[in-house]
Amino acid sequence: MASTGKPRRSWRAKFRDAFRGIKRGVRGHSSFYVHFFFAVLAVAAGLTLGCNRIEWCLIAGCIGFVFVAELFNSAVETIFHGFDEATKSRVKGCLDIAAGAVLVAALTAVAIGSVVLVPKLRVLPDVFTSSTDARR
């Protein structure tokens, strides 16, 4: 491999850039906060309903999947806003495709979350009924 004369970046610098990218991707994008709210809700439901390791992996994977899709969408939006008006009119479809990717990720997360959490919700009435019966 030929040297380009550029010094290699340290791992520390790479991680710093990555965290700065996450910060930029999150800041100013209101839809990210909506996804964050639902991620917190999913974690709270998982804690309350006593998910096992596999279920936690599915929940964490879905949350990560949606956040990654949202970050890519933010990257596409950032690039789009740097274009001149003529270019924007030609590549507007890219924004729609990126938004569609976030929608697919979110709907997939809802479907998987439903498969994991809904069966656990069905046993809650039994728990409340049996604890009420025990008090009588």
KOLNU-117479 format. One line per 5 residues: number of its first residue (from 1); for each residue x, z, y of C-alpha. Coordinates in nm, 3 decimals, decimal comma. Layout:
NUM = X:Z:Y  ...
//
This chain:
1 = 0,000:0,000:0,000  0,147:-0,107:0,332  0,176:0,146:0,611  -0,018:0,066:0,927  0,198:0,291:1,140
6 = -0,094:0,521:1,205  -0,042:0,882:1,102  -0,271:1,006:0,826  -0,547:1,237:0,940  -0,547:1,585:0,794
11 = -0,835:1,712:0,583  -0,905:1,959:0,859  -0,952:1,675:1,109  -1,175:1,486:0,864  -1,400:1,787:0,814
16 = -1,408:1,854:1,189  -1,523:1,495:1,247  -1,783:1,523:0,969  -1,929:1,845:1,112  -1,933:1,689:1,459
21 = -2,123:1,395:1,307  -2,382:1,628:1,154  -2,420:1,805:1,489  -2,469:1,473:1,669  -2,709:1,350:1,402
26 = -2,924:1,659:1,429  -2,919:1,708:1,804  -3,192:1,529:1,992  -3,378:1,400:1,689  -3,707:1,587:1,669
31 = -3,789:1,450:1,325  -3,486:1,633:1,186  -3,643:1,963:1,293  -3,963:1,873:1,109  -3,762:1,811:0,793
36 = -3,572:2,135:0,848  -3,901:2,327:0,879  -4,026:2,185:0,549  -3,689:2,256:0,385  -3,719:2,622:0,488
41 = -4,075:2,622:0,357  -3,958:2,479:0,022  -3,681:2,740:-0,005  -3,926:3,020:0,080  -4,169:2,889:-0,184
46 = -3,890:2,868:-0,441  -3,783:3,226:-0,369  -4,139:3,356:-0,374  -4,236:3,172:-0,690  -3,916:3,250:-0,880
51 = -3,768:2,908:-0,948  -3,508:2,872:-1,222  -3,171:2,694:-1,189  -3,301:2,349:-1,273  -3,588:2,384:-1,026
56 = -3,343:2,502:-0,758  -3,126:2,199:-0,827  -3,426:1,972:-0,782  -3,531:2,147:-0,459  -3,177:2,144:-0,316
61 = -3,130:1,780:-0,419  -3,453:1,679:-0,247  -3,360:1,866:0,070  -3,017:1,704:0,074  -3,166:1,361:0,001
66 = -3,401:1,385:0,299  -3,130:1,522:0,533  -2,890:1,242:0,434  -3,160:0,979:0,492  -3,234:1,134:0,832
71 = -2,864:1,135:0,926  -2,830:0,767:0,832  -3,142:0,696:1,037  -2,985:0,879:1,332  -2,667:0,673:1,291
76 = -2,865:0,348:1,297  -3,055:0,466:1,607  -2,731:0,560:1,781  -2,581:0,218:1,713  -2,905:0,048:1,821
81 = -2,908:0,225:2,157  -2,559:0,086:2,230  -2,674:-0,275:2,206  -2,779:-0,499:2,493  -3,147:-0,594:2,517
86 = -3,104:-0,936:2,352  -2,934:-0,782:2,050  -3,189:-0,499:2,034  -3,473:-0,750:2,003  -3,296:-0,924:1,712
91 = -3,212:-0,608:1,515  -3,519:-0,393:1,584  -3,617:-0,432:1,220  -3,312:-0,223:1,124  -3,471:0,079:1,292
96 = -3,790:0,024:1,097  -3,599:-0,006:0,770  -3,404:0,314:0,840  -3,725:0,498:0,929  -3,881:0,363:0,610
101 = -3,588:0,503:0,411  -3,653:0,847:0,558  -4,022:0,816:0,471  -3,941:0,719:0,110  -3,699:1,012:0,083
106 = -3,955:1,255:0,225  -4,236:1,130:0,000  -4,005:1,151:-0,302  -3,918:1,509:-0,206  -4,288:1,594:-0,174
111 = -4,360:1,446:-0,517  -4,073:1,631:-0,685  -4,153:1,952:-0,495  -4,514:1,925:-0,611  -4,407:1,882:-0,973
116 = -4,184:2,189:-0,945  -4,397:2,421:-0,731  -4,766:2,341:-0,796  -4,765:2,466:-1,157  -4,618:2,794:-1,030
121 = -4,892:2,822:-0,767  -5,159:2,793:-1,035  -5,051:3,120:-1,196  -5,075:3,314:-0,869  -5,449:3,380:-0,895
126 = -5,385:3,529:-1,241  -5,117:3,757:-1,096  -5,344:3,878:-0,819  -5,641:3,919:-1,053  -5,444:4,119:-1,309
131 = -5,295:4,347:-1,041  -5,643:4,409:-0,898  -5,779:4,485:-1,246  -5,495:4,730:-1,308  -5,594:4,932:-0,997
136 = -5,954:4,980:-1,118
//
